[in-house]
Amino acid sequence: VERGMGVKVEHVYGLMGTRGGGTGRLVFHEAPVPIANVLGGEAGIGNGTEVFHQMMIPERMTSAGGAVGMGRAAIQIAARYADRRRAFGQKIRQFEGVSFKVAESLTLLDAARAFNRAVGHSIEAKETPGKVRRLVSEAKKFSTETAWTVVNHAMQILGGIGYTNIFPVERLLRDVRLITIWTGTNEIMDLVIQHEFYREFLAEKPTGRDVEADARGMEHPEEKEYNE
């Protein structure tokens, strides 16, 4: 709906990070939505859930991709610093406590980037909606948690100067914290992932080898007790 149609911005919040955007509390009072404003027109009435799921695909993939970029920017700053900063007669990147953080960060970022590309191909291939929802949720969760880990590694490598505004890592830390929350918290991503997995898995017809039959005690099926 447009401004003046029963919609009021009640309060605009100050934010810890991502200060280029804005967040506020909207109040809706006697705000009927005209058919012309309904997504999909009359056909869209009652289909809000489907519209929401479709909108969340690009929203969450954007969060996933942005997270990888933020993490990579942070670790590049830290790696450059570690190659210049000297302590105890050598560059600090020669200390395992520093270099292993760089190695872990690169591994996580490359894994997240590769997974995001794979999920993108699944979206373009128009795989089943449930599978796409699961994969997109996995991408958003893994990429944003990777970014949080990597930015923290970067700040640790920089030490005290990383906590100042001399380097932009402190801003990246504030910004990256939000992406584990917006477009659906990572706890919501967990909920979607397990829900769609079970729905898909339990509907599948068994194919291939029965791995449970590999158990040495498989001749005692009566011991598989599932009830209290």
NORCOR-V620630 format. One record per helix or strand of 2 or more residues. SS is the DSSP state (H for helix, E for strand). FROM is the first residue (numbers start at 1). LEN is the number of residues. If there is no record, write none. Layout:
# NORCOR-V620630
{{SS FROM LEN} {SS FROM LEN}}
This chain:
# NORCOR-V620630
{{E 7 7} {E 23 6} {H 35 3} {H 41 4} {H 48 37} {E 86 2} {E 90 2} {H 92 3} {H 96 29} {H 129 35} {H 169 11} {H 186 18} {H 211 4} {H 221 3}}
